[in-house]
Amino acid sequence: MKIGYIRVSTEAQNTARQEVLMEQLGVEKLFIDKSSGKNTERKQLNELMEFIRDGDTVIVESISRFARNTRDLLNLVDKLTQKKVHFISQKENIDTTTPTGQFMLTIFAAVATLERESILQRQAEGIAIAKEQGKYTGRKKIENPEFLQIYQRWQNKEITAKKAMRILSMKPNTFYRRAKELSAK
């Protein structure tokens, strides 16, 4: 069975281009993730890995859609190989059923890692320069007008922290950081 895997980094990004390619390649089943590729903890990727069977072929548009670093890519492909599943990356023309494809996979995995590390390095350098020039003050806080009221209910033990976070639609690290800032005042 031909199985396609599609990934975009955010909910706002469009998968249509990748979906059209998968249709052209005769893919029978699709798994689509809308999340960062920086790790392999992705819902649809995990479902794909559970779904695949001996003789299947997993097709991706490009290596970067499947994994962002060499270790993850090679681990994923190794799991596919253990299950006797083939891997094809259309953009790089890699097919793991051939020795050349296996060699090229390793090369492209290293290039993908280099690209990601370069992006992160340039980003850090840009932020450092902006800070020196006083143009970067960090991510802007998202103010929630209900925070003080909900925080006080939590402090008074009327609600749990978990419920407070749910009401405010906040992640734990954000909630506790804001709570710490308030208690320090």
PyMOL commands that place a pseudoatom at each C-alpha (Angstrom):
pseudoatom trace, name=CA, resn=MET, resi=1, chain=A, elem=C, hetatm=0, pos=[0.000, 0.000, 0.000]
pseudoatom trace, name=CA, resn=LYS, resi=2, chain=A, elem=C, hetatm=0, pos=[1.234, 3.508, -0.797]
pseudoatom trace, name=CA, resn=ILE, resi=3, chain=A, elem=C, hetatm=0, pos=[0.977, 5.669, 2.304]
pseudoatom trace, name=CA, resn=GLY, resi=4, chain=A, elem=C, hetatm=0, pos=[1.608, 9.411, 2.239]
pseudoatom trace, name=CA, resn=TYR, resi=5, chain=A, elem=C, hetatm=0, pos=[2.838, 11.571, 5.062]
pseudoatom trace, name=CA, resn=ILE, resi=6, chain=A, elem=C, hetatm=0, pos=[2.294, 15.332, 4.915]
pseudoatom trace, name=CA, resn=ARG, resi=7, chain=A, elem=C, hetatm=0, pos=[3.503, 17.888, 7.443]
pseudoatom trace, name=CA, resn=VAL, resi=8, chain=A, elem=C, hetatm=0, pos=[3.330, 21.652, 7.726]
pseudoatom trace, name=CA, resn=SER, resi=9, chain=A, elem=C, hetatm=0, pos=[4.675, 23.550, 10.715]
pseudoatom trace, name=CA, resn=THR, resi=10, chain=A, elem=C, hetatm=0, pos=[1.527, 25.389, 11.809]
pseudoatom trace, name=CA, resn=GLU, resi=11, chain=A, elem=C, hetatm=0, pos=[-2.263, 25.145, 11.647]
pseudoatom trace, name=CA, resn=ALA, resi=12, chain=A, elem=C, hetatm=0, pos=[-2.293, 28.244, 9.429]
pseudoatom trace, name=CA, resn=GLN, resi=13, chain=A, elem=C, hetatm=0, pos=[-0.177, 26.650, 6.704]
pseudoatom trace, name=CA, resn=ASN, resi=14, chain=A, elem=C, hetatm=0, pos=[-1.771, 24.940, 3.728]
pseudoatom trace, name=CA, resn=THR, resi=15, chain=A, elem=C, hetatm=0, pos=[-1.231, 21.269, 2.838]
pseudoatom trace, name=CA, resn=ALA, resi=16, chain=A, elem=C, hetatm=0, pos=[-2.805, 21.471, -0.640]
pseudoatom trace, name=CA, resn=ARG, resi=17, chain=A, elem=C, hetatm=0, pos=[0.482, 21.394, -2.592]
pseudoatom trace, name=CA, resn=GLN, resi=18, chain=A, elem=C, hetatm=0, pos=[1.600, 18.225, -0.813]
pseudoatom trace, name=CA, resn=GLU, resi=19, chain=A, elem=C, hetatm=0, pos=[-1.856, 16.657, -1.113]
pseudoatom trace, name=CA, resn=VAL, resi=20, chain=A, elem=C, hetatm=0, pos=[-1.905, 17.210, -4.897]
pseudoatom trace, name=CA, resn=LEU, resi=21, chain=A, elem=C, hetatm=0, pos=[1.502, 15.522, -5.177]
pseudoatom trace, name=CA, resn=MET, resi=22, chain=A, elem=C, hetatm=0, pos=[0.308, 12.530, -3.140]
pseudoatom trace, name=CA, resn=GLU, resi=23, chain=A, elem=C, hetatm=0, pos=[-2.753, 12.180, -5.370]
pseudoatom trace, name=CA, resn=GLN, resi=24, chain=A, elem=C, hetatm=0, pos=[-0.530, 12.264, -8.483]
pseudoatom trace, name=CA, resn=LEU, resi=25, chain=A, elem=C, hetatm=0, pos=[1.662, 9.523, -6.979]
pseudoatom trace, name=CA, resn=GLY, resi=26, chain=A, elem=C, hetatm=0, pos=[-1.336, 7.270, -6.351]
pseudoatom trace, name=CA, resn=VAL, resi=27, chain=A, elem=C, hetatm=0, pos=[-1.129, 7.370, -2.564]
pseudoatom trace, name=CA, resn=GLU, resi=28, chain=A, elem=C, hetatm=0, pos=[-3.943, 5.339, -1.014]
pseudoatom trace, name=CA, resn=LYS, resi=29, chain=A, elem=C, hetatm=0, pos=[-3.846, 6.640, 2.583]
pseudoatom trace, name=CA, resn=LEU, resi=30, chain=A, elem=C, hetatm=0, pos=[-2.700, 9.989, 3.974]
pseudoatom trace, name=CA, resn=PHE, resi=31, chain=A, elem=C, hetatm=0, pos=[-1.466, 11.074, 7.383]
pseudoatom trace, name=CA, resn=ILE, resi=32, chain=A, elem=C, hetatm=0, pos=[-1.318, 14.859, 7.881]
pseudoatom trace, name=CA, resn=ASP, resi=33, chain=A, elem=C, hetatm=0, pos=[0.393, 16.684, 10.756]
pseudoatom trace, name=CA, resn=LYS, resi=34, chain=A, elem=C, hetatm=0, pos=[0.231, 20.411, 11.378]
pseudoatom trace, name=CA, resn=SER, resi=35, chain=A, elem=C, hetatm=0, pos=[3.072, 20.755, 13.840]
pseudoatom trace, name=CA, resn=SER, resi=36, chain=A, elem=C, hetatm=0, pos=[6.777, 21.429, 14.052]
pseudoatom trace, name=CA, resn=GLY, resi=37, chain=A, elem=C, hetatm=0, pos=[9.114, 18.788, 12.705]
pseudoatom trace, name=CA, resn=LYS, resi=38, chain=A, elem=C, hetatm=0, pos=[11.720, 19.431, 15.384]
pseudoatom trace, name=CA, resn=ASN, resi=39, chain=A, elem=C, hetatm=0, pos=[10.855, 16.135, 17.073]
pseudoatom trace, name=CA, resn=THR, resi=40, chain=A, elem=C, hetatm=0, pos=[9.022, 12.937, 16.260]
pseudoatom trace, name=CA, resn=GLU, resi=41, chain=A, elem=C, hetatm=0, pos=[6.231, 13.359, 18.809]
pseudoatom trace, name=CA, resn=ARG, resi=42, chain=A, elem=C, hetatm=0, pos=[3.560, 14.051, 16.209]
pseudoatom trace, name=CA, resn=LYS, resi=43, chain=A, elem=C, hetatm=0, pos=[0.099, 12.482, 16.404]
pseudoatom trace, name=CA, resn=GLN, resi=44, chain=A, elem=C, hetatm=0, pos=[-0.298, 11.527, 12.751]
pseudoatom trace, name=CA, resn=LEU, resi=45, chain=A, elem=C, hetatm=0, pos=[3.315, 10.360, 12.419]
pseudoatom trace, name=CA, resn=ASN, resi=46, chain=A, elem=C, hetatm=0, pos=[2.792, 8.036, 15.389]
pseudoatom trace, name=CA, resn=GLU, resi=47, chain=A, elem=C, hetatm=0, pos=[-0.433, 6.745, 13.832]
pseudoatom trace, name=CA, resn=LEU, resi=48, chain=A, elem=C, hetatm=0, pos=[1.383, 6.171, 10.541]
pseudoatom trace, name=CA, resn=MET, resi=49, chain=A, elem=C, hetatm=0, pos=[4.100, 4.174, 12.317]
pseudoatom trace, name=CA, resn=GLU, resi=50, chain=A, elem=C, hetatm=0, pos=[1.393, 2.006, 13.938]
pseudoatom trace, name=CA, resn=PHE, resi=51, chain=A, elem=C, hetatm=0, pos=[-0.536, 1.602, 10.666]
pseudoatom trace, name=CA, resn=ILE, resi=52, chain=A, elem=C, hetatm=0, pos=[2.270, 0.491, 8.325]
pseudoatom trace, name=CA, resn=ARG, resi=53, chain=A, elem=C, hetatm=0, pos=[2.710, -3.146, 7.406]
pseudoatom trace, name=CA, resn=ASP, resi=54, chain=A, elem=C, hetatm=0, pos=[5.297, -5.319, 5.656]
pseudoatom trace, name=CA, resn=GLY, resi=55, chain=A, elem=C, hetatm=0, pos=[5.540, -4.324, 1.987]
pseudoatom trace, name=CA, resn=ASP, resi=56, chain=A, elem=C, hetatm=0, pos=[4.025, -0.837, 2.365]
pseudoatom trace, name=CA, resn=THR, resi=57, chain=A, elem=C, hetatm=0, pos=[5.713, 2.238, 0.943]
pseudoatom trace, name=CA, resn=VAL, resi=58, chain=A, elem=C, hetatm=0, pos=[5.782, 5.535, 2.854]
pseudoatom trace, name=CA, resn=ILE, resi=59, chain=A, elem=C, hetatm=0, pos=[6.029, 8.562, 0.555]
pseudoatom trace, name=CA, resn=VAL, resi=60, chain=A, elem=C, hetatm=0, pos=[6.897, 12.108, 1.605]
pseudoatom trace, name=CA, resn=GLU, resi=61, chain=A, elem=C, hetatm=0, pos=[7.243, 15.289, -0.442]
pseudoatom trace, name=CA, resn=SER, resi=62, chain=A, elem=C, hetatm=0, pos=[10.680, 15.972, 1.025]
pseudoatom trace, name=CA, resn=ILE, resi=63, chain=A, elem=C, hetatm=0, pos=[12.887, 14.792, 3.864]
pseudoatom trace, name=CA, resn=SER, resi=64, chain=A, elem=C, hetatm=0, pos=[12.245, 17.994, 5.824]
pseudoatom trace, name=CA, resn=ARG, resi=65, chain=A, elem=C, hetatm=0, pos=[8.535, 17.121, 5.965]
pseudoatom trace, name=CA, resn=PHE, resi=66, chain=A, elem=C, hetatm=0, pos=[9.388, 13.797, 7.660]
pseudoatom trace, name=CA, resn=ALA, resi=67, chain=A, elem=C, hetatm=0, pos=[12.203, 14.804, 10.040]
pseudoatom trace, name=CA, resn=ARG, resi=68, chain=A, elem=C, hetatm=0, pos=[14.305, 17.877, 10.780]
pseudoatom trace, name=CA, resn=ASN, resi=69, chain=A, elem=C, hetatm=0, pos=[17.463, 16.261, 12.079]
pseudoatom trace, name=CA, resn=THR, resi=70, chain=A, elem=C, hetatm=0, pos=[19.670, 13.375, 11.069]
pseudoatom trace, name=CA, resn=ARG, resi=71, chain=A, elem=C, hetatm=0, pos=[19.092, 11.289, 14.170]
pseudoatom trace, name=CA, resn=ASP, resi=72, chain=A, elem=C, hetatm=0, pos=[15.294, 11.450, 13.929]
pseudoatom trace, name=CA, resn=LEU, resi=73, chain=A, elem=C, hetatm=0, pos=[15.306, 10.750, 10.203]
pseudoatom trace, name=CA, resn=LEU, resi=74, chain=A, elem=C, hetatm=0, pos=[17.609, 7.776, 10.474]
pseudoatom trace, name=CA, resn=ASN, resi=75, chain=A, elem=C, hetatm=0, pos=[15.678, 6.399, 13.477]
pseudoatom trace, name=CA, resn=LEU, resi=76, chain=A, elem=C, hetatm=0, pos=[12.370, 6.711, 11.621]
pseudoatom trace, name=CA, resn=VAL, resi=77, chain=A, elem=C, hetatm=0, pos=[13.733, 5.091, 8.473]
pseudoatom trace, name=CA, resn=ASP, resi=78, chain=A, elem=C, hetatm=0, pos=[15.285, 2.340, 10.592]
pseudoatom trace, name=CA, resn=LYS, resi=79, chain=A, elem=C, hetatm=0, pos=[11.863, 1.639, 12.146]
pseudoatom trace, name=CA, resn=LEU, resi=80, chain=A, elem=C, hetatm=0, pos=[10.365, 1.508, 8.661]
pseudoatom trace, name=CA, resn=THR, resi=81, chain=A, elem=C, hetatm=0, pos=[13.106, -0.880, 7.529]
pseudoatom trace, name=CA, resn=GLN, resi=82, chain=A, elem=C, hetatm=0, pos=[12.535, -3.140, 10.547]
pseudoatom trace, name=CA, resn=LYS, resi=83, chain=A, elem=C, hetatm=0, pos=[8.880, -3.377, 9.531]
pseudoatom trace, name=CA, resn=LYS, resi=84, chain=A, elem=C, hetatm=0, pos=[9.987, -4.071, 5.928]
pseudoatom trace, name=CA, resn=VAL, resi=85, chain=A, elem=C, hetatm=0, pos=[8.459, -0.800, 4.733]
pseudoatom trace, name=CA, resn=HIS, resi=86, chain=A, elem=C, hetatm=0, pos=[10.009, 1.214, 1.902]
pseudoatom trace, name=CA, resn=PHE, resi=87, chain=A, elem=C, hetatm=0, pos=[10.605, 4.972, 2.134]
pseudoatom trace, name=CA, resn=ILE, resi=88, chain=A, elem=C, hetatm=0, pos=[10.476, 7.418, -0.769]
pseudoatom trace, name=CA, resn=SER, resi=89, chain=A, elem=C, hetatm=0, pos=[11.215, 11.130, -0.626]
pseudoatom trace, name=CA, resn=GLN, resi=90, chain=A, elem=C, hetatm=0, pos=[9.955, 12.635, -3.865]
pseudoatom trace, name=CA, resn=LYS, resi=91, chain=A, elem=C, hetatm=0, pos=[11.893, 15.924, -3.879]
pseudoatom trace, name=CA, resn=GLU, resi=92, chain=A, elem=C, hetatm=0, pos=[15.280, 14.325, -3.234]
pseudoatom trace, name=CA, resn=ASN, resi=93, chain=A, elem=C, hetatm=0, pos=[14.437, 11.258, -5.367]
pseudoatom trace, name=CA, resn=ILE, resi=94, chain=A, elem=C, hetatm=0, pos=[15.372, 8.869, -2.553]
pseudoatom trace, name=CA, resn=ASP, resi=95, chain=A, elem=C, hetatm=0, pos=[14.180, 5.282, -2.519]
pseudoatom trace, name=CA, resn=THR, resi=96, chain=A, elem=C, hetatm=0, pos=[15.456, 3.137, 0.366]
pseudoatom trace, name=CA, resn=THR, resi=97, chain=A, elem=C, hetatm=0, pos=[15.026, -0.062, -1.598]
pseudoatom trace, name=CA, resn=THR, resi=98, chain=A, elem=C, hetatm=0, pos=[18.316, 0.746, -3.354]
pseudoatom trace, name=CA, resn=PRO, resi=99, chain=A, elem=C, hetatm=0, pos=[21.846, 1.108, -1.902]
pseudoatom trace, name=CA, resn=THR, resi=100, chain=A, elem=C, hetatm=0, pos=[22.170, 4.474, -3.649]
pseudoatom trace, name=CA, resn=GLY, resi=101, chain=A, elem=C, hetatm=0, pos=[18.903, 5.606, -2.063]
pseudoatom trace, name=CA, resn=GLN, resi=102, chain=A, elem=C, hetatm=0, pos=[20.131, 4.573, 1.378]
pseudoatom trace, name=CA, resn=PHE, resi=103, chain=A, elem=C, hetatm=0, pos=[23.395, 6.478, 0.880]
pseudoatom trace, name=CA, resn=MET, resi=104, chain=A, elem=C, hetatm=0, pos=[21.608, 9.586, -0.413]
pseudoatom trace, name=CA, resn=LEU, resi=105, chain=A, elem=C, hetatm=0, pos=[19.222, 9.469, 2.534]
pseudoatom trace, name=CA, resn=THR, resi=106, chain=A, elem=C, hetatm=0, pos=[22.137, 9.773, 4.950]
pseudoatom trace, name=CA, resn=ILE, resi=107, chain=A, elem=C, hetatm=0, pos=[23.620, 12.695, 2.986]
pseudoatom trace, name=CA, resn=PHE, resi=108, chain=A, elem=C, hetatm=0, pos=[20.333, 14.586, 2.775]
pseudoatom trace, name=CA, resn=ALA, resi=109, chain=A, elem=C, hetatm=0, pos=[19.627, 13.980, 6.458]
pseudoatom trace, name=CA, resn=ALA, resi=110, chain=A, elem=C, hetatm=0, pos=[22.920, 15.670, 7.322]
pseudoatom trace, name=CA, resn=VAL, resi=111, chain=A, elem=C, hetatm=0, pos=[22.063, 18.593, 5.026]
pseudoatom trace, name=CA, resn=ALA, resi=112, chain=A, elem=C, hetatm=0, pos=[18.621, 18.991, 6.652]
pseudoatom trace, name=CA, resn=THR, resi=113, chain=A, elem=C, hetatm=0, pos=[20.249, 19.125, 10.084]
pseudoatom trace, name=CA, resn=LEU, resi=114, chain=A, elem=C, hetatm=0, pos=[22.786, 21.684, 8.880]
pseudoatom trace, name=CA, resn=GLU, resi=115, chain=A, elem=C, hetatm=0, pos=[19.983, 23.821, 7.430]
pseudoatom trace, name=CA, resn=ARG, resi=116, chain=A, elem=C, hetatm=0, pos=[17.972, 23.790, 10.681]
pseudoatom trace, name=CA, resn=GLU, resi=117, chain=A, elem=C, hetatm=0, pos=[21.039, 24.578, 12.799]
pseudoatom trace, name=CA, resn=SER, resi=118, chain=A, elem=C, hetatm=0, pos=[21.980, 27.421, 10.441]
pseudoatom trace, name=CA, resn=ILE, resi=119, chain=A, elem=C, hetatm=0, pos=[18.501, 28.907, 10.698]
pseudoatom trace, name=CA, resn=LEU, resi=120, chain=A, elem=C, hetatm=0, pos=[18.623, 28.783, 14.505]
pseudoatom trace, name=CA, resn=GLN, resi=121, chain=A, elem=C, hetatm=0, pos=[22.104, 30.320, 14.555]
pseudoatom trace, name=CA, resn=ARG, resi=122, chain=A, elem=C, hetatm=0, pos=[21.089, 33.191, 12.239]
pseudoatom trace, name=CA, resn=GLN, resi=123, chain=A, elem=C, hetatm=0, pos=[17.978, 33.776, 14.339]
pseudoatom trace, name=CA, resn=ALA, resi=124, chain=A, elem=C, hetatm=0, pos=[20.037, 33.965, 17.550]
pseudoatom trace, name=CA, resn=GLU, resi=125, chain=A, elem=C, hetatm=0, pos=[22.534, 36.329, 15.909]
pseudoatom trace, name=CA, resn=GLY, resi=126, chain=A, elem=C, hetatm=0, pos=[19.716, 38.573, 14.682]
pseudoatom trace, name=CA, resn=ILE, resi=127, chain=A, elem=C, hetatm=0, pos=[18.129, 38.690, 18.135]
pseudoatom trace, name=CA, resn=ALA, resi=128, chain=A, elem=C, hetatm=0, pos=[21.494, 39.521, 19.749]
pseudoatom trace, name=CA, resn=ILE, resi=129, chain=A, elem=C, hetatm=0, pos=[22.024, 42.440, 17.333]
pseudoatom trace, name=CA, resn=ALA, resi=130, chain=A, elem=C, hetatm=0, pos=[18.471, 43.699, 17.865]
pseudoatom trace, name=CA, resn=LYS, resi=131, chain=A, elem=C, hetatm=0, pos=[18.965, 43.554, 21.655]
pseudoatom trace, name=CA, resn=GLU, resi=132, chain=A, elem=C, hetatm=0, pos=[22.217, 45.542, 21.386]
pseudoatom trace, name=CA, resn=GLN, resi=133, chain=A, elem=C, hetatm=0, pos=[20.366, 48.189, 19.381]
pseudoatom trace, name=CA, resn=GLY, resi=134, chain=A, elem=C, hetatm=0, pos=[17.486, 48.214, 21.857]
pseudoatom trace, name=CA, resn=LYS, resi=135, chain=A, elem=C, hetatm=0, pos=[15.027, 47.051, 19.192]
pseudoatom trace, name=CA, resn=TYR, resi=136, chain=A, elem=C, hetatm=0, pos=[14.259, 43.662, 20.708]
pseudoatom trace, name=CA, resn=THR, resi=137, chain=A, elem=C, hetatm=0, pos=[12.479, 43.344, 23.991]
pseudoatom trace, name=CA, resn=GLY, resi=138, chain=A, elem=C, hetatm=0, pos=[11.308, 39.776, 23.629]
pseudoatom trace, name=CA, resn=ARG, resi=139, chain=A, elem=C, hetatm=0, pos=[7.951, 38.362, 22.847]
pseudoatom trace, name=CA, resn=LYS, resi=140, chain=A, elem=C, hetatm=0, pos=[5.073, 40.655, 23.739]
pseudoatom trace, name=CA, resn=LYS, resi=141, chain=A, elem=C, hetatm=0, pos=[2.905, 39.475, 26.609]
pseudoatom trace, name=CA, resn=ILE, resi=142, chain=A, elem=C, hetatm=0, pos=[-0.629, 38.513, 25.775]
pseudoatom trace, name=CA, resn=GLU, resi=143, chain=A, elem=C, hetatm=0, pos=[-2.670, 40.318, 28.372]
pseudoatom trace, name=CA, resn=ASN, resi=144, chain=A, elem=C, hetatm=0, pos=[-5.744, 38.612, 29.711]
pseudoatom trace, name=CA, resn=PRO, resi=145, chain=A, elem=C, hetatm=0, pos=[-8.103, 41.017, 31.512]
pseudoatom trace, name=CA, resn=GLU, resi=146, chain=A, elem=C, hetatm=0, pos=[-9.481, 38.148, 33.619]
pseudoatom trace, name=CA, resn=PHE, resi=147, chain=A, elem=C, hetatm=0, pos=[-6.088, 37.024, 34.911]
pseudoatom trace, name=CA, resn=LEU, resi=148, chain=A, elem=C, hetatm=0, pos=[-6.100, 38.952, 38.195]
pseudoatom trace, name=CA, resn=GLN, resi=149, chain=A, elem=C, hetatm=0, pos=[-9.620, 37.784, 39.076]
pseudoatom trace, name=CA, resn=ILE, resi=150, chain=A, elem=C, hetatm=0, pos=[-8.875, 34.121, 38.229]
pseudoatom trace, name=CA, resn=TYR, resi=151, chain=A, elem=C, hetatm=0, pos=[-5.485, 34.326, 39.980]
pseudoatom trace, name=CA, resn=GLN, resi=152, chain=A, elem=C, hetatm=0, pos=[-7.184, 35.548, 43.173]
pseudoatom trace, name=CA, resn=ARG, resi=153, chain=A, elem=C, hetatm=0, pos=[-9.744, 32.723, 43.003]
pseudoatom trace, name=CA, resn=TRP, resi=154, chain=A, elem=C, hetatm=0, pos=[-6.852, 30.272, 42.686]
pseudoatom trace, name=CA, resn=GLN, resi=155, chain=A, elem=C, hetatm=0, pos=[-4.985, 31.911, 45.613]
pseudoatom trace, name=CA, resn=ASN, resi=156, chain=A, elem=C, hetatm=0, pos=[-8.169, 31.658, 47.710]
pseudoatom trace, name=CA, resn=LYS, resi=157, chain=A, elem=C, hetatm=0, pos=[-8.367, 27.934, 46.794]
pseudoatom trace, name=CA, resn=GLU, resi=158, chain=A, elem=C, hetatm=0, pos=[-11.750, 28.407, 45.127]
pseudoatom trace, name=CA, resn=ILE, resi=159, chain=A, elem=C, hetatm=0, pos=[-10.422, 26.743, 41.974]
pseudoatom trace, name=CA, resn=THR, resi=160, chain=A, elem=C, hetatm=0, pos=[-7.468, 24.544, 41.099]
pseudoatom trace, name=CA, resn=ALA, resi=161, chain=A, elem=C, hetatm=0, pos=[-4.510, 25.772, 39.075]
pseudoatom trace, name=CA, resn=LYS, resi=162, chain=A, elem=C, hetatm=0, pos=[-5.567, 23.416, 36.298]
pseudoatom trace, name=CA, resn=LYS, resi=163, chain=A, elem=C, hetatm=0, pos=[-9.034, 24.966, 36.160]
pseudoatom trace, name=CA, resn=ALA, resi=164, chain=A, elem=C, hetatm=0, pos=[-7.548, 28.476, 36.243]
pseudoatom trace, name=CA, resn=MET, resi=165, chain=A, elem=C, hetatm=0, pos=[-5.331, 27.602, 33.280]
pseudoatom trace, name=CA, resn=ARG, resi=166, chain=A, elem=C, hetatm=0, pos=[-8.271, 26.143, 31.391]
pseudoatom trace, name=CA, resn=ILE, resi=167, chain=A, elem=C, hetatm=0, pos=[-10.407, 29.259, 32.010]
pseudoatom trace, name=CA, resn=LEU, resi=168, chain=A, elem=C, hetatm=0, pos=[-7.568, 31.526, 30.897]
pseudoatom trace, name=CA, resn=SER, resi=169, chain=A, elem=C, hetatm=0, pos=[-6.470, 29.246, 28.028]
pseudoatom trace, name=CA, resn=MET, resi=170, chain=A, elem=C, hetatm=0, pos=[-2.907, 29.361, 29.362]
pseudoatom trace, name=CA, resn=LYS, resi=171, chain=A, elem=C, hetatm=0, pos=[-0.176, 26.798, 29.425]
pseudoatom trace, name=CA, resn=PRO, resi=172, chain=A, elem=C, hetatm=0, pos=[1.275, 25.939, 32.844]
pseudoatom trace, name=CA, resn=ASN, resi=173, chain=A, elem=C, hetatm=0, pos=[4.595, 27.732, 32.330]
pseudoatom trace, name=CA, resn=THR, resi=174, chain=A, elem=C, hetatm=0, pos=[2.809, 30.967, 31.343]
pseudoatom trace, name=CA, resn=PHE, resi=175, chain=A, elem=C, hetatm=0, pos=[0.315, 30.748, 34.201]
pseudoatom trace, name=CA, resn=TYR, resi=176, chain=A, elem=C, hetatm=0, pos=[2.933, 30.123, 36.882]
pseudoatom trace, name=CA, resn=ARG, resi=177, chain=A, elem=C, hetatm=0, pos=[5.281, 32.782, 35.499]
pseudoatom trace, name=CA, resn=ARG, resi=178, chain=A, elem=C, hetatm=0, pos=[2.476, 35.375, 35.638]
pseudoatom trace, name=CA, resn=ALA, resi=179, chain=A, elem=C, hetatm=0, pos=[1.496, 34.176, 39.118]
pseudoatom trace, name=CA, resn=LYS, resi=180, chain=A, elem=C, hetatm=0, pos=[5.092, 34.559, 40.276]
pseudoatom trace, name=CA, resn=GLU, resi=181, chain=A, elem=C, hetatm=0, pos=[5.231, 38.071, 38.813]
pseudoatom trace, name=CA, resn=LEU, resi=182, chain=A, elem=C, hetatm=0, pos=[2.042, 39.012, 40.700]
pseudoatom trace, name=CA, resn=SER, resi=183, chain=A, elem=C, hetatm=0, pos=[3.198, 37.539, 44.005]
pseudoatom trace, name=CA, resn=ALA, resi=184, chain=A, elem=C, hetatm=0, pos=[6.502, 39.439, 43.730]
pseudoatom trace, name=CA, resn=LYS, resi=185, chain=A, elem=C, hetatm=0, pos=[4.696, 42.791, 43.562]
for i in range(1, 185): cmd.bond("trace and resi %d" % i, "trace and resi %d" % (i + 1))
show_as sticks, trace
zoom trace
